[in-house]
Amino acid sequence: MPATDTAAALEQIVALIVEVKPGLADTAVRPTDSLVDDLGLDSLDILQLSRKINRDLGVFDLDAWGETAAEHGRTVQSLRDNVEA
């Protein structure tokens, strides 16, 4: 995927994260931020986020992403890496 597409997809994911967690609106969300440890999302927030990603960006398998959490640390970038357009 071209870098501009990746950057645009990351921006869309950040916007969806802010929809789920409005308190992050004034936070600079980085691709390396952990959804749980850095941004404070809980399991229900992540479920809601995964539904929004599926609706707006493409296929996102929350179960598969969760199974590999130890490898990717549940980062914002890992969400982008696991979306199939």
C-alpha atoms as a printed R data frame, in Angstrom:
   type eleno elety resid chain resno       x       y      z
1  ATOM     1    CA   MET     A     1   0.000   0.000  0.000
2  ATOM     2    CA   PRO     A     2   1.410   3.424 -0.931
3  ATOM     3    CA   ALA     A     3   2.552   5.618  1.939
4  ATOM     4    CA   THR     A     4  -0.152   8.216  1.288
5  ATOM     5    CA   ASP     A     5  -2.867   5.551  1.500
6  ATOM     6    CA   THR     A     6  -1.373   4.278  4.741
7  ATOM     7    CA   ALA     A     7  -1.211   7.796  6.175
8  ATOM     8    CA   ALA     A     8  -4.816   8.458  5.160
9  ATOM     9    CA   ALA     A     9  -5.940   5.160  6.671
10 ATOM    10    CA   LEU     A    10  -4.114   5.990  9.915
11 ATOM    11    CA   GLU     A    11  -5.845   9.383 10.014
12 ATOM    12    CA   GLN     A    12  -9.195   7.653  9.556
13 ATOM    13    CA   ILE     A    13  -8.401   5.190 12.338
14 ATOM    14    CA   VAL     A    14  -7.412   8.037 14.662
15 ATOM    15    CA   ALA     A    15 -10.698   9.784 13.848
16 ATOM    16    CA   LEU     A    16 -12.585   6.577 14.709
17 ATOM    17    CA   ILE     A    17 -10.637   6.241 17.964
18 ATOM    18    CA   VAL     A    18 -11.712   9.778 18.886
19 ATOM    19    CA   GLU     A    19 -15.333   8.890 18.029
20 ATOM    20    CA   VAL     A    20 -15.122   6.000 20.481
21 ATOM    21    CA   LYS     A    21 -13.153   7.944 23.109
22 ATOM    22    CA   PRO     A    22 -14.035  11.653 22.702
23 ATOM    23    CA   GLY     A    23 -11.708  12.607 25.550
24 ATOM    24    CA   LEU     A    24  -8.787  11.938 23.194
25 ATOM    25    CA   ALA     A    25  -9.804  14.763 20.827
26 ATOM    26    CA   ASP     A    26  -6.997  17.013 22.071
27 ATOM    27    CA   THR     A    27  -4.433  14.202 22.266
28 ATOM    28    CA   ALA     A    28  -1.767  13.648 19.627
29 ATOM    29    CA   VAL     A    29  -2.384   9.996 18.788
30 ATOM    30    CA   ARG     A    30   0.709   8.322 17.314
31 ATOM    31    CA   PRO     A    31   0.884   5.065 15.331
32 ATOM    32    CA   THR     A    32   3.020   3.557 18.103
33 ATOM    33    CA   ASP     A    33   0.490   4.323 20.857
34 ATOM    34    CA   SER     A    34  -1.069   1.322 22.550
35 ATOM    35    CA   LEU     A    35  -4.851   1.485 22.516
36 ATOM    36    CA   VAL     A    36  -4.993   0.180 26.070
37 ATOM    37    CA   ASP     A    37  -1.829   1.346 27.809
38 ATOM    38    CA   ASP     A    38  -1.417   4.773 26.187
39 ATOM    39    CA   LEU     A    39  -4.919   5.742 25.073
40 ATOM    40    CA   GLY     A    40  -6.985   4.060 27.776
41 ATOM    41    CA   LEU     A    41  -9.431   2.093 25.629
42 ATOM    42    CA   ASP     A    42 -11.134  -0.826 27.357
43 ATOM    43    CA   SER     A    43 -12.506  -4.002 25.777
44 ATOM    44    CA   LEU     A    44 -15.884  -2.437 24.969
45 ATOM    45    CA   ASP     A    45 -14.187   0.564 23.365
46 ATOM    46    CA   ILE     A    46 -12.088  -1.778 21.224
47 ATOM    47    CA   LEU     A    47 -15.164  -3.761 20.195
48 ATOM    48    CA   GLN     A    48 -16.944  -0.549 19.191
49 ATOM    49    CA   LEU     A    49 -13.825   0.621 17.330
50 ATOM    50    CA   SER     A    50 -13.566  -2.663 15.431
51 ATOM    51    CA   ARG     A    51 -17.175  -2.312 14.270
52 ATOM    52    CA   LYS     A    52 -16.501   1.214 13.061
53 ATOM    53    CA   ILE     A    53 -13.361   0.051 11.217
54 ATOM    54    CA   ASN     A    54 -15.354  -2.724  9.515
55 ATOM    55    CA   ARG     A    55 -18.053  -0.219  8.563
56 ATOM    56    CA   ASP     A    56 -15.753   2.510  7.253
57 ATOM    57    CA   LEU     A    57 -12.414   1.010  6.182
58 ATOM    58    CA   GLY     A    58 -12.679  -2.666  5.312
59 ATOM    59    CA   VAL     A    59 -12.525  -6.068  6.913
60 ATOM    60    CA   PHE     A    60 -10.955  -6.130 10.370
61 ATOM    61    CA   ASP     A    61 -10.849  -9.424 12.278
62 ATOM    62    CA   LEU     A    62 -10.850  -8.462 15.955
63 ATOM    63    CA   ASP     A    63 -10.283 -12.056 17.105
64 ATOM    64    CA   ALA     A    64  -7.212 -12.533 14.900
65 ATOM    65    CA   TRP     A    65  -5.856  -9.137 15.960
66 ATOM    66    CA   GLY     A    66  -6.381 -10.026 19.624
67 ATOM    67    CA   GLU     A    67  -4.604 -13.360 19.247
68 ATOM    68    CA   THR     A    68  -1.447 -11.598 18.048
69 ATOM    69    CA   ALA     A    69  -1.578  -8.761 20.602
70 ATOM    70    CA   ALA     A    70   1.641  -9.905 22.259
71 ATOM    71    CA   GLU     A    71   3.446  -9.359 18.948
72 ATOM    72    CA   HIS     A    72   2.073  -5.945 18.025
73 ATOM    73    CA   GLY     A    73   1.240  -4.461 21.432
74 ATOM    74    CA   ARG     A    74  -2.264  -3.367 20.348
75 ATOM    75    CA   THR     A    75  -0.917  -0.238 18.663
76 ATOM    76    CA   VAL     A    76  -2.763   2.136 16.386
77 ATOM    77    CA   GLN     A    77  -0.486   0.999 13.532
78 ATOM    78    CA   SER     A    78  -1.390  -2.640 14.178
79 ATOM    79    CA   LEU     A    79  -5.037  -1.790 13.523
80 ATOM    80    CA   ARG     A    80  -4.089  -0.349 10.127
81 ATOM    81    CA   ASP     A    81  -1.887  -3.337  9.358
82 ATOM    82    CA   ASN     A    82  -4.777  -5.710  9.963
83 ATOM    83    CA   VAL     A    83  -7.453  -4.002  7.861
84 ATOM    84    CA   GLU     A    84  -8.159  -5.703  4.545
85 ATOM    85    CA   ALA     A    85  -9.672  -3.242  2.098
